[in-house]
Amino acid sequence: MNKFDVSWDDVVDSDAAADTLVKSEEKAASERSATIIRQVSSQLAKADTALDLAALPAHRGQRLHALEDVLRTAEETHEGTVREAKRRFIVTGGLALHTIRAEDLWQEKNAADGSPYRSFLDYAARVWGYQKSAVYLLLDAVQIWQELPEADAHLNTSVVKQLAPALREYGADHARRALSRAQQEGDVTGAAVTRALADLRKPEKTGLEGSSEISEDPQEGSSETTHDYVADLKIALKAQRAVWSSLSPETIRRAMDQDPEAAGALLGAIEVQAGRARKRARYRPR
């Protein structure tokens, strides 16, 4: 047989050997990567500083694995006082969960039965055993910590429950003022934040008050009462602002987490109504 003649069996055997070698090398590389990820995740979760996302892998699958290791380690770490332990969990495990959700990394794995998770909340419940209220409380704490650094020492449950809605609805400046007022009372508690928010609450102004109003009193020489159509527009404006306030990005995200199909349909209907309102508001009689 010519030295260049190769049988089909030889080719098959050669390909099989090459495949085996590649798979072996991939497995070894994967094991090395997993070991490094576990070491980094453990160090990040136990650190006194916040989770450094830049230290995590860029690959989505590996990134999810690393973040899950951080969260798992954070759950098992209970060093220091109760307050210190809670704070450490928020800025490590909480930030890990927040990142898994924000980057949709939970979609990178399937449930134990091989089926995909229906939503982020489904993932959190089936993988971590977290109830919806616990998930949102943790995510709210992370949001406050990210946007209000001065609240770092006050991230207890009652404060988070009062401050997070104000942060979402009115913004960081409003929440910061409420926190500052609560601090003036001494210990920052949920009750103190509630009182501070109540003090900051002002009647909403439409900007249409004043001489533009039409009197509801009967006009001179007329037997009929003039209807205040400008007041109707004020009511419409107030309703639009109420819709805008309730339609925050966080509300939309949470609704999509709970039920993507129903939330998507409702958002579509809201968009249609908004389009109709926009067209009608542009109307000017000739």
Backbone bond lengths (Angstrom), bond angles and torsions (degrees), N, CA, C in turn:
res aa  C-N    CA-C-N  psi(-1)  N-CA   C-N-CA  omega(-1)  CA-C   N-CA-C  phi
1 M - - - 1.472 - - 1.527 109.08 -
2 N 1.297 114.48 134.55 1.461 119.37 177.86 1.519 109.79 -61.29
3 K 1.329 114.85 145.55 1.460 117.64 -176.25 1.520 112.42 -64.84
4 F 1.356 115.51 -15.67 1.460 118.65 178.68 1.518 112.64 -94.86
5 D 1.357 115.10 -4.77 1.453 118.56 177.67 1.524 109.46 -79.73
6 V 1.340 116.47 125.67 1.460 121.41 -179.51 1.520 108.26 -127.14
7 S 1.319 116.35 130.28 1.470 119.99 -179.88 1.524 110.72 -77.24
8 W 1.334 116.66 159.63 1.476 122.09 178.35 1.525 111.32 -60.99
9 D 1.332 116.06 -37.10 1.472 120.30 178.77 1.521 110.84 -62.05
10 D 1.357 115.59 -38.41 1.452 118.92 179.19 1.532 110.87 -64.74
11 V 1.349 115.99 -39.63 1.467 120.53 179.15 1.516 110.53 -64.15
12 V 1.349 116.29 -45.19 1.456 120.95 -179.67 1.519 111.06 -62.11
13 D 1.357 114.65 -45.12 1.470 118.67 179.20 1.515 110.93 -62.65
14 S 1.331 116.55 -39.91 1.460 120.80 -179.70 1.529 111.20 -65.60
15 D 1.345 116.15 -42.37 1.472 119.78 178.90 1.525 111.35 -64.85
16 A 1.334 114.92 -40.63 1.467 118.90 -179.88 1.517 110.94 -64.27
17 A 1.323 115.84 -40.17 1.467 119.69 179.88 1.530 110.07 -66.25
18 A 1.343 115.37 -40.58 1.464 119.17 179.32 1.529 110.70 -64.32
19 D 1.360 116.06 -42.26 1.469 120.09 178.78 1.523 111.01 -61.64
20 T 1.332 114.80 -42.21 1.465 119.57 -179.86 1.527 110.84 -62.75
21 L 1.330 115.63 -41.57 1.459 120.84 -179.94 1.529 110.72 -64.74
22 V 1.351 115.81 -44.20 1.471 120.18 -179.77 1.523 110.23 -63.00
23 K 1.333 116.32 -45.33 1.460 120.15 179.90 1.526 111.42 -63.51
24 S 1.312 116.21 -38.21 1.456 120.58 178.57 1.517 110.68 -64.51
25 E 1.337 116.32 -43.60 1.463 120.41 179.38 1.527 110.51 -66.65
26 E 1.351 116.97 -40.27 1.463 120.51 178.72 1.522 110.85 -63.83
27 K 1.329 116.08 -40.28 1.462 120.30 179.04 1.522 110.80 -64.17
28 A 1.333 116.20 -44.25 1.468 120.38 179.86 1.527 110.42 -63.60
29 A 1.338 116.16 -42.14 1.466 119.93 178.97 1.519 110.50 -64.78
30 S 1.342 116.03 -39.58 1.461 120.18 179.52 1.519 111.27 -65.02
31 E 1.338 116.33 -39.91 1.462 120.31 178.90 1.523 111.13 -66.64
32 R 1.343 116.11 -40.51 1.468 119.39 177.73 1.526 110.05 -63.79
33 S 1.330 115.74 -42.84 1.461 120.11 179.58 1.520 111.08 -63.20
34 A 1.339 116.02 -42.00 1.465 119.99 -179.46 1.527 111.03 -64.14
35 T 1.346 116.18 -38.46 1.464 120.49 178.81 1.525 111.00 -63.89
36 I 1.335 115.22 -45.45 1.464 120.03 178.88 1.520 110.40 -62.57
37 I 1.341 116.37 -43.37 1.463 121.24 -179.88 1.523 110.49 -60.17
38 R 1.341 116.79 -44.43 1.467 120.15 179.94 1.516 111.31 -62.51
39 Q 1.333 116.33 -41.63 1.466 119.90 179.85 1.528 111.12 -64.47
40 V 1.340 116.45 -47.37 1.463 120.60 -180.00 1.523 110.68 -63.64
41 S 1.341 116.25 -43.76 1.460 120.77 -178.36 1.518 111.19 -61.95
42 S 1.339 115.68 -42.24 1.463 120.28 179.96 1.517 110.89 -62.77
43 Q 1.342 116.49 -43.54 1.459 120.87 179.46 1.528 111.00 -64.58
44 L 1.342 116.48 -41.75 1.461 120.72 -179.01 1.522 111.27 -66.30
45 A 1.321 116.89 -40.81 1.458 120.73 -176.54 1.524 112.20 -70.83
46 K 1.330 117.71 -28.67 1.459 120.75 -177.43 1.531 112.99 -93.88
47 A 1.334 116.02 -5.36 1.464 119.12 -177.79 1.515 110.47 -71.42
48 D 1.327 115.38 155.56 1.456 120.81 177.35 1.525 111.49 -79.48
49 T 1.332 116.11 -15.84 1.458 120.19 178.23 1.520 110.23 -93.17
50 A 1.326 116.16 172.64 1.457 121.14 -177.91 1.527 110.86 -72.01
51 L 1.307 115.23 160.13 1.454 121.72 178.39 1.521 110.20 -60.36
52 D 1.330 116.50 128.08 1.458 122.15 178.68 1.527 108.66 -93.01
53 L 1.327 116.32 100.80 1.465 120.69 -176.32 1.522 111.51 -65.60
54 A 1.333 116.95 -26.66 1.460 120.29 -179.27 1.532 111.84 -67.23
55 A 1.335 116.76 -19.59 1.468 120.11 -179.14 1.526 111.96 -83.87
56 L 1.321 117.66 -4.11 1.461 121.57 -177.16 1.526 110.77 -91.81
57 P 1.330 117.65 158.21 1.471 120.76 179.63 1.527 111.53 -62.74
58 A 1.328 116.34 153.01 1.460 121.09 178.25 1.525 111.29 -84.99
59 H 1.324 116.57 -29.01 1.470 121.03 179.30 1.528 109.68 -61.59
60 R 1.328 117.46 129.39 1.463 121.03 -171.37 1.530 112.43 -60.28
61 G 1.322 117.75 -43.23 1.451 120.12 -179.86 1.518 112.14 -64.44
62 Q 1.331 115.97 -46.27 1.459 120.59 178.12 1.523 111.46 -66.77
63 R 1.314 115.95 -35.96 1.467 120.62 179.31 1.531 110.25 -63.70
64 L 1.322 116.48 -43.96 1.466 120.40 176.49 1.523 110.40 -60.92
65 H 1.324 116.35 -45.22 1.470 120.43 -179.42 1.529 110.53 -60.05
66 A 1.335 116.19 -42.43 1.465 120.30 -179.34 1.525 110.98 -66.01
67 L 1.333 116.48 -44.09 1.470 120.34 -179.53 1.526 111.21 -65.37
68 E 1.300 117.27 -36.93 1.465 120.27 176.69 1.520 110.60 -66.10
69 D 1.325 116.91 -36.71 1.468 120.12 176.23 1.528 110.90 -65.74
70 V 1.332 116.07 -39.07 1.465 120.29 177.02 1.521 110.00 -61.49
71 L 1.318 116.38 -47.46 1.461 121.08 -179.06 1.523 111.01 -63.59
72 R 1.318 116.54 -41.05 1.470 120.67 -179.70 1.532 110.45 -65.33
73 T 1.332 116.40 -43.54 1.462 120.40 178.99 1.519 111.18 -66.10
74 A 1.336 115.95 -39.23 1.464 120.51 179.03 1.525 111.13 -62.51
75 E 1.317 116.62 -37.41 1.464 120.05 178.27 1.525 111.84 -65.28
76 E 1.330 116.35 -30.43 1.464 121.04 -175.58 1.529 112.61 -91.53
77 T 1.344 117.43 -5.22 1.456 121.37 -176.44 1.523 109.96 -100.18
78 H 1.314 117.48 120.73 1.471 121.53 -177.12 1.527 110.98 -132.07
79 E 1.323 117.11 41.41 1.460 120.48 -178.23 1.519 111.26 -81.66
80 G 1.333 116.26 150.98 1.450 121.49 177.61 1.515 112.37 82.82
81 T 1.315 115.58 -166.87 1.465 120.86 179.62 1.525 110.04 -73.55
82 V 1.315 115.99 170.11 1.460 120.53 178.83 1.526 110.47 -60.13
83 R 1.333 115.75 -43.47 1.471 119.78 179.98 1.521 110.70 -63.59
84 E 1.326 117.27 -42.57 1.464 120.53 179.75 1.519 110.87 -65.19
85 A 1.325 116.44 -40.30 1.466 120.72 -179.87 1.527 110.77 -64.72
86 K 1.355 116.64 -42.04 1.464 120.25 179.22 1.524 110.73 -64.89
87 R 1.331 115.16 -42.94 1.455 119.21 -179.43 1.524 110.16 -63.79
88 R 1.334 118.11 -42.69 1.454 121.98 179.84 1.530 110.50 -63.41
89 F 1.325 116.26 -39.16 1.471 119.44 -179.57 1.528 110.57 -65.91
90 I 1.330 117.39 -38.76 1.463 121.11 -179.25 1.524 110.88 -63.65
91 V 1.356 116.68 -46.91 1.463 119.99 -173.28 1.531 112.44 -84.25
92 T 1.324 117.86 -3.12 1.469 120.19 174.81 1.534 109.34 -118.82
93 G 1.324 116.86 -72.26 1.458 120.23 -179.28 1.519 112.36 -63.48
94 G 1.332 116.66 -42.03 1.458 119.85 179.10 1.517 111.68 -63.68
95 L 1.324 116.50 -43.58 1.459 120.59 178.83 1.528 110.90 -66.23
96 A 1.333 116.75 -33.87 1.460 120.49 176.32 1.526 110.44 -63.31
97 L 1.333 116.98 -46.91 1.466 121.09 179.23 1.528 110.46 -64.34
98 H 1.320 116.18 -41.10 1.466 121.17 178.04 1.532 110.67 -59.47
99 T 1.325 117.06 -41.91 1.463 121.42 -179.34 1.522 111.15 -69.19
100 I 1.326 116.89 -39.95 1.468 120.61 176.64 1.518 110.25 -57.89
101 R 1.307 115.53 -39.30 1.462 119.64 179.68 1.528 111.64 -75.84
102 A 1.344 117.18 -47.99 1.459 121.19 -176.18 1.523 112.33 -61.28
103 E 1.343 117.10 -35.20 1.460 121.52 -178.52 1.525 112.42 -97.25
104 D 1.341 115.98 6.08 1.483 121.48 -179.67 1.530 112.09 54.66
105 L 1.326 116.34 34.02 1.468 119.92 -178.51 1.519 112.22 -70.43
106 W 1.345 117.20 -21.83 1.461 120.18 179.85 1.528 111.40 -61.42
107 Q 1.327 117.17 -19.34 1.460 121.09 178.85 1.527 112.63 -75.97
108 E 1.337 116.75 -7.63 1.462 121.34 -177.58 1.521 113.00 -80.63
109 K 1.320 118.17 -6.19 1.465 119.79 179.93 1.516 109.97 -136.39
110 N 1.312 115.73 160.15 1.453 121.97 178.11 1.516 110.32 -108.82
111 A 1.313 115.20 165.88 1.454 120.73 177.29 1.523 109.99 -69.98
112 A 1.330 116.45 173.59 1.469 121.39 -177.44 1.524 111.66 -60.13
113 D 1.334 117.11 -30.26 1.464 120.10 -179.65 1.521 112.60 -85.86
114 G 1.343 116.86 4.86 1.450 120.69 177.56 1.514 114.78 90.48
115 S 1.313 117.45 -8.64 1.465 120.74 -179.07 1.525 110.15 -84.03
116 P 1.332 117.87 149.39 1.474 120.01 177.76 1.529 110.70 -72.38
117 Y 1.298 115.73 153.99 1.457 119.69 176.64 1.531 108.99 -72.45
118 R 1.327 115.92 141.38 1.465 120.32 -176.66 1.526 111.74 -71.43
119 S 1.308 116.97 -31.19 1.460 121.87 -177.12 1.521 108.66 -162.82
120 F 1.322 115.68 174.87 1.459 120.06 176.43 1.530 110.54 -61.89
121 L 1.326 117.43 -41.59 1.466 120.66 179.77 1.528 110.69 -63.49
122 D 1.325 116.75 -35.59 1.470 120.67 176.54 1.526 109.94 -64.56
123 Y 1.331 116.29 -42.76 1.466 121.10 176.10 1.522 111.04 -60.74
124 A 1.339 116.66 -47.56 1.465 120.75 -177.72 1.524 111.42 -62.65
125 A 1.321 116.58 -36.36 1.463 120.74 -178.91 1.525 111.60 -73.95
126 R 1.324 117.04 -43.35 1.466 120.39 -173.41 1.527 113.30 -82.21
127 V 1.329 116.44 -30.40 1.474 119.45 -179.86 1.521 111.12 -89.78
128 W 1.345 116.62 -41.55 1.458 119.93 -172.10 1.520 113.86 -111.62
129 G 1.322 116.63 -9.88 1.465 119.37 -179.69 1.512 113.18 72.39
130 Y 1.343 117.08 21.62 1.460 121.16 -178.68 1.525 110.68 -85.81
131 Q 1.312 117.00 129.75 1.456 120.52 171.93 1.524 109.59 -74.91
132 K 1.323 115.83 159.74 1.465 120.74 -177.07 1.523 111.62 -56.08
133 S 1.324 117.07 -43.47 1.471 120.12 -177.85 1.526 111.05 -63.34
134 A 1.342 116.78 -38.78 1.466 120.35 179.33 1.523 111.05 -67.77
135 V 1.333 116.86 -38.77 1.469 121.00 178.57 1.519 110.37 -61.61
136 Y 1.323 116.52 -49.37 1.458 120.52 -177.24 1.529 112.00 -67.09
137 L 1.325 116.60 -35.67 1.460 119.78 177.12 1.535 110.55 -62.92
138 L 1.311 116.06 -43.50 1.465 120.63 179.71 1.529 110.92 -66.53
139 L 1.324 117.35 -43.80 1.460 121.01 179.13 1.534 111.35 -65.37
140 D 1.329 115.96 -37.15 1.469 119.62 176.31 1.523 110.84 -62.97
141 A 1.331 116.32 -42.10 1.462 120.23 179.17 1.527 110.85 -61.99
142 V 1.329 116.31 -40.55 1.468 120.30 178.41 1.521 110.30 -64.32
143 Q 1.340 117.11 -43.05 1.467 120.35 179.80 1.525 111.18 -61.62
144 I 1.328 116.57 -43.06 1.468 120.11 178.54 1.523 109.75 -63.00
145 W 1.315 117.44 -45.17 1.465 121.48 -179.67 1.521 110.88 -61.33
146 Q 1.333 117.84 -37.28 1.458 120.97 -179.03 1.527 112.39 -72.93
147 E 1.336 116.87 -40.37 1.461 120.31 -172.82 1.525 113.46 -96.07
148 L 1.330 116.57 -20.08 1.465 120.72 179.60 1.525 109.50 -128.85
149 P 1.318 118.40 79.56 1.465 120.91 -178.46 1.520 112.83 -55.94
150 E 1.341 116.76 -30.08 1.463 120.08 -178.74 1.523 112.40 -69.23
151 A 1.336 117.42 -12.25 1.470 120.99 178.88 1.526 111.73 -89.61
152 D 1.316 116.94 2.82 1.469 121.53 -174.41 1.527 112.97 -52.86
153 A 1.322 116.83 -39.21 1.468 120.34 -175.48 1.524 112.83 -86.18
154 H 1.334 117.31 2.00 1.465 119.68 -174.15 1.531 112.31 -125.42
155 L 1.331 117.34 27.36 1.457 120.23 -174.33 1.529 111.83 -84.97
156 N 1.335 116.35 58.66 1.465 118.30 173.62 1.522 109.18 -95.99
157 T 1.322 116.16 168.78 1.463 121.45 -171.78 1.520 112.73 -58.16
158 S 1.322 118.09 -47.25 1.463 120.98 -175.59 1.523 111.79 -65.64
159 V 1.326 117.15 -39.29 1.462 120.57 178.99 1.525 110.67 -66.85
160 V 1.315 116.11 -44.24 1.467 120.50 180.00 1.528 110.57 -60.58
161 K 1.322 117.29 -43.06 1.467 120.78 -178.30 1.529 112.04 -62.87
162 Q 1.320 117.19 -31.81 1.468 120.55 -179.31 1.528 112.19 -87.69
163 L 1.323 116.41 -37.04 1.460 120.32 -172.32 1.534 112.53 -82.51
164 A 1.325 117.40 -34.30 1.469 120.48 -175.58 1.530 112.99 -61.64
165 P 1.340 120.01 -46.49 1.473 118.98 178.36 1.528 112.55 -61.11
166 A 1.330 116.67 -38.69 1.468 120.15 178.19 1.521 110.96 -65.20
167 L 1.321 116.51 -38.35 1.463 121.15 178.79 1.521 110.50 -64.11
168 R 1.339 116.81 -42.90 1.458 120.51 -179.18 1.524 111.91 -69.04
169 E 1.320 116.62 -41.23 1.462 120.14 -172.53 1.524 113.46 -83.96
170 Y 1.347 117.01 -39.70 1.459 119.62 -173.35 1.526 114.05 -112.19
171 G 1.332 117.50 -11.35 1.453 119.47 177.06 1.518 113.75 99.85
172 A 1.337 114.31 172.02 1.462 120.89 -173.52 1.530 112.46 -67.70
173 D 1.329 118.10 -37.66 1.467 119.99 -178.15 1.530 111.19 -62.37
174 H 1.321 116.27 -43.32 1.465 120.74 179.64 1.529 110.48 -63.92
175 A 1.337 115.91 -46.27 1.464 119.98 179.76 1.527 110.82 -64.25
176 R 1.313 116.30 -35.69 1.475 120.47 179.23 1.525 110.79 -65.76
177 R 1.325 117.41 -40.86 1.465 120.72 178.16 1.531 110.64 -64.65
178 A 1.336 115.48 -39.52 1.469 119.18 178.94 1.523 110.29 -64.41
179 L 1.325 116.88 -42.07 1.459 121.01 178.79 1.523 110.60 -63.32
180 S 1.332 116.68 -41.64 1.458 120.95 179.61 1.524 110.94 -62.31
181 R 1.324 117.46 -42.07 1.463 120.80 177.94 1.520 111.18 -65.29
182 A 1.326 116.31 -39.71 1.461 119.79 178.94 1.522 110.92 -64.67
183 Q 1.324 117.08 -36.27 1.464 121.07 179.20 1.520 111.65 -65.37
184 Q 1.315 116.91 -28.49 1.467 120.52 179.47 1.527 111.60 -67.13
185 E 1.329 117.11 -20.64 1.465 120.70 178.47 1.526 112.03 -81.17
186 G 1.327 116.23 -13.62 1.465 120.18 -177.21 1.513 110.16 117.97
187 D 1.333 116.69 -115.37 1.460 120.46 177.60 1.521 110.01 -67.01
188 V 1.320 116.12 132.88 1.462 120.85 178.37 1.524 108.76 -84.11
189 T 1.313 115.43 110.22 1.462 122.00 179.10 1.517 109.22 -121.09
190 G 1.325 115.21 169.66 1.458 119.40 177.01 1.514 111.64 -60.53
191 A 1.334 116.43 -39.38 1.464 121.00 179.48 1.528 110.90 -64.36
192 A 1.337 116.79 -40.58 1.466 120.88 179.44 1.529 110.63 -64.64
193 V 1.329 116.44 -40.73 1.468 120.25 178.20 1.526 110.44 -65.92
194 T 1.334 116.95 -39.10 1.466 121.09 178.22 1.523 110.62 -60.59
195 R 1.316 116.58 -44.84 1.470 120.46 179.05 1.524 111.05 -64.57
196 A 1.321 116.38 -40.43 1.457 120.36 179.88 1.528 111.17 -64.24
197 L 1.312 116.38 -41.33 1.466 120.30 178.54 1.523 111.26 -65.57
198 A 1.332 116.01 -37.05 1.468 120.08 177.84 1.528 110.42 -64.94
199 D 1.322 117.03 -38.50 1.463 121.04 179.16 1.528 111.60 -65.66
200 L 1.330 115.58 -33.04 1.464 120.01 -177.53 1.528 112.83 -82.42
201 R 1.318 115.51 -15.77 1.459 119.00 -176.04 1.526 109.92 -71.06
202 K 1.317 115.29 124.75 1.466 121.39 -178.95 1.522 109.15 -120.53
203 P 1.328 117.16 150.95 1.464 119.12 174.42 1.519 110.04 -59.41
204 E 1.296 116.29 136.38 1.456 120.46 -177.69 1.523 110.75 -70.80
205 K 1.329 115.82 133.97 1.442 121.35 178.20 1.518 109.78 -106.68
206 T 1.298 116.07 133.24 1.466 119.95 -178.98 1.511 111.81 -89.82
207 G 1.341 117.74 -18.96 1.454 120.39 -177.23 1.516 112.73 84.12
208 L 1.337 115.72 4.75 1.454 119.68 -178.01 1.524 112.21 -108.76
209 E 1.352 116.21 5.48 1.450 118.44 -178.80 1.523 110.08 -72.82
210 G 1.312 115.50 157.71 1.461 118.42 174.53 1.502 112.66 120.98
211 S 1.343 113.79 -146.48 1.452 120.10 -171.36 1.513 113.44 -70.12
212 S 1.339 118.08 -13.84 1.456 119.74 -177.84 1.516 112.10 -75.94
213 E 1.311 117.66 -11.58 1.453 119.86 -179.55 1.529 110.40 -68.36
214 I 1.317 114.56 145.46 1.448 120.91 176.85 1.507 108.22 -98.70
215 S 1.301 117.27 131.09 1.460 121.08 -177.65 1.511 111.28 -64.21
216 E 1.336 115.37 138.95 1.454 119.63 175.79 1.526 111.29 -86.82
217 D 1.346 117.63 -4.03 1.454 120.86 178.30 1.520 109.10 -75.24
218 P 1.325 117.06 149.49 1.462 119.58 178.75 1.512 110.23 -57.65
219 Q 1.346 116.95 138.12 1.447 120.86 177.29 1.520 109.69 -72.65
220 E 1.317 114.52 152.79 1.458 120.11 -179.16 1.528 109.33 -62.67
221 G 1.299 116.18 129.19 1.448 120.96 179.02 1.510 113.30 82.36
222 S 1.309 118.20 8.42 1.460 121.12 179.78 1.510 109.17 -123.59
223 S 1.299 115.11 142.96 1.460 120.49 -179.46 1.519 111.90 -94.79
224 E 1.353 117.87 -1.97 1.458 121.66 -177.03 1.528 110.31 -109.18
225 T 1.336 116.26 153.52 1.458 121.99 175.60 1.518 109.42 -86.67
226 T 1.344 117.83 130.56 1.463 121.62 179.37 1.520 109.77 -77.22
227 H 1.315 116.00 122.50 1.463 119.51 179.71 1.532 109.91 -71.65
228 D 1.316 116.98 138.20 1.468 122.28 -177.57 1.531 109.17 -88.02
229 Y 1.325 116.65 88.39 1.469 121.11 -178.93 1.530 111.86 -72.56
230 V 1.327 115.60 -28.53 1.470 118.44 175.75 1.525 109.96 -63.81
231 A 1.326 116.84 -37.25 1.466 120.47 176.91 1.520 110.44 -62.43
232 D 1.342 116.85 -35.38 1.463 120.25 176.75 1.522 111.15 -62.51
233 L 1.339 115.10 -39.79 1.464 118.61 177.93 1.523 111.25 -66.30
234 K 1.319 116.42 -35.61 1.465 119.85 176.27 1.517 110.90 -61.53
235 I 1.332 115.65 -42.89 1.462 120.41 178.84 1.522 110.04 -62.33
236 A 1.347 115.48 -42.07 1.459 119.66 179.19 1.519 111.34 -63.28
237 L 1.341 116.24 -41.73 1.465 120.71 179.05 1.528 111.29 -63.60
238 K 1.338 116.10 -41.81 1.455 120.13 179.53 1.525 110.25 -63.93
239 A 1.334 116.60 -39.46 1.467 120.44 178.42 1.523 110.82 -64.90
240 Q 1.349 116.82 -40.32 1.461 120.41 178.41 1.526 111.18 -63.34
241 R 1.322 116.27 -39.66 1.470 119.66 179.64 1.524 110.68 -68.37
242 A 1.326 116.71 -35.08 1.465 119.74 177.15 1.519 110.21 -64.96
243 V 1.336 116.35 -40.37 1.470 120.35 177.01 1.520 110.48 -63.07
244 W 1.323 116.27 -45.02 1.471 120.95 -179.39 1.525 111.38 -60.86
245 S 1.345 116.59 -41.49 1.463 120.59 -179.46 1.522 111.68 -64.88
246 S 1.328 116.50 -38.83 1.471 120.12 -177.50 1.522 111.96 -79.21
247 L 1.345 116.78 -14.65 1.462 120.54 -176.18 1.525 110.33 -100.56
248 S 1.324 116.50 51.96 1.459 120.87 -179.95 1.530 110.41 -75.96
249 P 1.338 118.26 156.80 1.466 120.67 176.93 1.528 112.47 -55.93
250 E 1.329 116.44 -36.38 1.464 119.67 179.94 1.520 111.06 -67.39
251 T 1.343 116.98 -39.26 1.467 120.45 177.26 1.520 110.50 -62.04
252 I 1.320 116.01 -43.54 1.471 120.10 179.97 1.520 110.47 -63.73
253 R 1.336 116.26 -44.81 1.469 119.65 -179.33 1.525 111.50 -61.86
254 R 1.325 116.40 -42.63 1.459 119.87 -178.52 1.525 111.24 -68.84
255 A 1.328 116.21 -37.35 1.465 119.78 177.03 1.523 110.36 -64.06
256 M 1.337 116.67 -40.14 1.472 120.13 178.17 1.523 110.98 -67.61
257 D 1.339 116.72 -32.43 1.461 120.20 175.38 1.528 111.06 -64.41
258 Q 1.323 116.32 -42.31 1.460 121.07 -175.49 1.521 112.05 -70.96
259 D 1.328 116.18 -50.71 1.466 120.31 -175.81 1.528 108.32 -152.33
260 P 1.333 118.02 89.25 1.463 121.10 -175.57 1.523 113.67 -56.80
261 E 1.322 116.88 -40.00 1.463 119.94 -176.81 1.526 111.68 -67.06
262 A 1.341 116.32 -49.92 1.462 120.31 -179.27 1.525 111.24 -66.05
263 A 1.341 116.51 -42.36 1.462 120.32 179.96 1.525 111.18 -63.61
264 G 1.335 116.20 -40.96 1.461 119.75 178.69 1.517 112.06 -62.24
265 A 1.338 116.05 -41.12 1.467 119.74 178.90 1.527 111.39 -65.32
266 L 1.332 116.45 -41.92 1.460 120.29 179.57 1.528 111.65 -66.03
267 L 1.327 116.61 -40.95 1.460 119.96 178.62 1.526 110.93 -64.51
268 G 1.327 115.92 -35.97 1.462 119.27 176.18 1.514 111.79 -63.46
269 A 1.345 115.57 -41.94 1.468 120.04 178.38 1.529 111.04 -65.75
270 I 1.339 116.55 -39.70 1.468 120.30 177.54 1.522 110.17 -62.95
271 E 1.328 116.44 -40.21 1.464 120.27 179.51 1.528 111.19 -63.10
272 V 1.333 116.70 -40.52 1.467 120.41 178.14 1.523 110.49 -62.75
273 Q 1.353 115.91 -46.00 1.464 119.79 179.75 1.529 111.47 -63.67
274 A 1.336 115.91 -37.76 1.469 119.68 178.63 1.523 110.67 -64.24
275 G 1.331 116.21 -38.71 1.456 119.94 177.26 1.522 111.96 -63.56
276 R 1.328 116.13 -41.34 1.468 119.70 177.78 1.529 111.15 -64.31
277 A 1.348 115.74 -42.56 1.464 119.71 179.13 1.526 110.75 -63.06
278 R 1.327 117.23 -38.88 1.457 121.46 -179.51 1.538 110.65 -64.77
279 K 1.326 115.72 -43.50 1.465 119.24 179.49 1.526 111.09 -64.31
280 R 1.325 115.53 -41.83 1.455 118.70 -178.58 1.528 111.64 -69.18
281 A 1.329 116.96 -36.04 1.464 119.96 179.39 1.529 111.52 -68.23
282 R 1.331 116.86 -23.34 1.473 120.17 178.89 1.527 112.54 -81.84
283 Y 1.306 116.40 -10.34 1.468 120.13 -176.51 1.526 111.38 -67.47
284 R 1.301 116.38 130.92 1.452 122.57 174.62 1.527 107.58 -133.32
285 P 1.314 117.68 122.27 1.479 119.49 -179.96 1.522 111.00 -66.81
286 R 1.319 116.29 143.40 1.465 120.90 179.23 1.524 110.84 -86.74
